């Protein structure tokens, strides 16, 4: 088992991607190479950045990938707003996926904060040892 497979946020990202795929299936053919493609790529990018970052050498490096996942999460939300604005999905479906996206965003932010706090602590400890 890989490190990322144990992360709750990775499982949430997978679920979010499935939700996004279901929504983009409702888009008209004219959106295949525009809004549909962009939304699906952004959603997929969330889980992929979590996985790729988890193999990094440091927590600071992992946090950098989580930052990319956060950006992708925001991109999905922006795409969903456009999808709703164009009338491709109903308000209920939009609300469900929008709220779920908010959960994913919050979990990503919490993970990033934790990684940076740990990385900062390690750096201070290293600096202290070098001075003594």
C-alpha positions in Angstrom: 0.0 0.0 0.0 1.2 3.5 -0.9 1.2 6.4 1.6 -1.5 8.3 -0.2 -3.9 5.4 -0.1 -4.1 5.9 3.7 -5.1 9.6 3.4 -8.7 10.5 3.9 -8.4 13.5 1.6 -7.2 11.2 -1.2 -10.4 9.1 -0.9 -12.5 12.3 -0.8 -10.7 13.5 -3.9 -11.6 10.2 -5.7 -15.2 10.5 -4.7 -15.2 14.1 -5.8 -13.8 13.1 -9.2 -16.6 10.6 -9.6 -19.2 13.3 -8.8 -17.6 15.6 -11.4 -17.6 12.9 -14.0 -21.3 12.3 -13.5 -22.0 16.0 -13.9 -19.9 16.4 -17.0 -21.7 13.5 -18.6 -24.7 15.8 -18.7 -23.0 18.5 -20.7 -23.8 19.0 -24.3 -21.4 17.7 -27.0 -20.4 21.3 -27.7 -18.7 21.4 -24.3 -16.6 18.2 -24.8 -13.4 20.0 -25.6 -14.0 23.0 -23.5 -15.8 23.0 -20.2 -16.1 19.2 -19.9 -12.5 18.5 -20.6 -11.3 21.3 -18.3 -13.5 20.2 -15.4 -12.5 16.6 -15.6 -8.8 17.3 -15.9 -8.9 19.7 -12.9 -10.9 17.1 -10.8 -8.5 14.3 -11.7 -5.5 16.5 -10.9 -6.6 16.8 -7.3 -6.1 13.1 -6.5 -3.0 12.8 -8.8 -1.2 15.7 -7.0 -2.0 14.2 -3.6 -0.6 10.8 -4.8 2.5 12.3 -6.5 3.3 14.6 -3.6 3.1 11.9 -1.0 6.2 10.3 -2.5 8.3 13.4 -2.0 11.4 13.5 0.2 10.1 16.2 2.5 6.9 17.5 4.0 7.6 20.9 2.4 7.7 19.2 -1.0 4.5 17.3 -0.2 2.9 20.7 0.8 3.9 22.1 -2.6 1.9 19.3 -4.4 -1.0 19.9 -2.0 -1.0 23.5 -3.0 -1.4 22.4 -6.6 -4.3 20.1 -5.5 -5.9 23.1 -3.8 -5.6 25.1 -7.0 -7.2 22.3 -9.0 -10.0 22.1 -6.4 -10.7 25.8 -6.9 -10.6 25.4 -10.7 -13.3 22.6 -10.4 -15.5 24.9 -8.3 -15.1 27.7 -10.9 -16.0 25.3 -13.7 -19.1 24.1 -11.7 -20.2 27.7 -11.3 -20.0 28.0 -15.1 -21.9 24.8 -15.6 -24.7 25.9 -13.3 -24.7 29.4 -14.9 -25.2 27.8 -18.3 -28.1 25.8 -17.0 -26.5 22.4 -17.5 -27.3 21.1 -14.0 -30.0 21.8 -11.5 -29.5 23.7 -8.3 -29.7 20.6 -6.1 -27.0 18.7 -8.0 -24.8 21.9 -8.0 -25.3 22.4 -4.3 -24.2 18.8 -3.5 -21.1 18.9 -5.5 -20.2 22.4 -4.5 -20.5 21.5 -0.8 -18.4 18.4 -1.3 -15.8 20.5 -3.1 -15.7 22.7 0.0 -15.0 19.6 2.2 -12.2 18.5 -0.1 -10.8 22.1 -0.1 -10.9 22.3 3.7 -9.2 18.9 4.1 -6.5 19.9 1.6 -5.8 23.1 3.5 -5.6 21.3 6.8 -3.2 18.8 5.4 -1.0 21.5 3.9 -1.0 23.4 7.2 0.0 20.3 9.1 2.8 19.5 6.6 4.2 23.0 6.7 4.0 23.1 10.5 6.0 19.9 10.7 8.4 21.1 8.1 8.9 24.3 9.9 9.5 22.5 13.2 12.0 20.2 11.6 13.8 23.2 10.1 14.0 25.0 13.5 15.3 21.9 15.2 18.0 21.5 12.5 18.9 25.2 12.8 19.2 24.9 16.6 21.4 21.8 16.3 23.7 23.5 13.8 24.1 26.5 16.2 25.0 24.3 19.2 
